[in-house]
Amino acid sequence: MNVKTAERDGVKLAYVDTGGGDPPLLFIHGWCCNHSYWRDQIPQFAKRHRVVAVDLRGHGQSDKPDQDYTIGGFVDDVAWLVRDLGLRRPVLIGHSMGGLIALNLVRQRRELARAAVFDDAAMMPVPEQFQPMVASMLEGLRSPAYREAAGNFVGNFLFRPESPAQLKEETITAMAAAPQRVMHTALASTLSEENMPAGPVTMPSLFVRAATQRATEEELKARYPGMSVTTVDAAHFIQMEKPQEFNRILEQFLLEVGD
């Protein structure tokens, strides 16, 4: 896939822009990932839609300035890119942290999007009993052993025994290679409840839930009234573990959204 770049205030943001047709789709990857985590979606949906898949600042082929990485900063970058590329009210599809970015984007700049799909997104507060574990994990990511800490987190929490072994190993290796400051600051921001604004999503919205998601369908619907929720028998990387099923779900949603 041909990767292009756009420069925002001296920082190059990489992205793929392919296909044609309405509504345009904007894919937003998760923590320590990049646009290639949508490899099973980009060519499929580019047959009927303009498809843009971004590498967030600090990720993939985008620049990685030495700074803190926050949900608010990512939202600003993505909103800028939507305008810079002339994307006309795209459907946002965000995985994990990318789903949280999409949620905050539609909360703050509703006019920029027409619908949102949250792919096992990080949109539920961490229960109090798990807070010490989160603190320990973030401490590990700030330590000299941060790559090992990241690998353990990805392997132990984002996959399950039934997950494809090759996909698991490839993902652990790739995600653990991210810059340390991206790792700990972006994850801390992702897990902060202040970045999970509850309430109705005031546009068509769908949460594609992994079987390993600790929040139930009912809990997700209660926090975000009006949002549809469907569960796929997969771990966190649904779009990679079960790409055909994920694509069918997304295709159906796009039919309901229309042009």
Buried (B, 14 or more C-beta within 10 A) or exposed (E): BEBBEBEBEEBBBBBBBBBEBBBBBBBBBBBBBBBBBBBBBBEBBBEBBBBBBBBBBBBBBBBBBEEEBBBBBBBBBBBBBBEEBEBEBBBBBBBBBBBBBBBBBBBEBEEBBBBBBBBBBBBBBBEEEEEEEBEEBBEBBBEEEBBEBBBBBBBEEBBBEEBBEEBBEEBBEBBBEBBBBBBBBBBBBBBBEEBBBEEEBEBBBBBBBBBBBEBEBEEBBEBBEEBBBEBBEBBBBBBBBBBEBBBEBBEEBBEEBEE
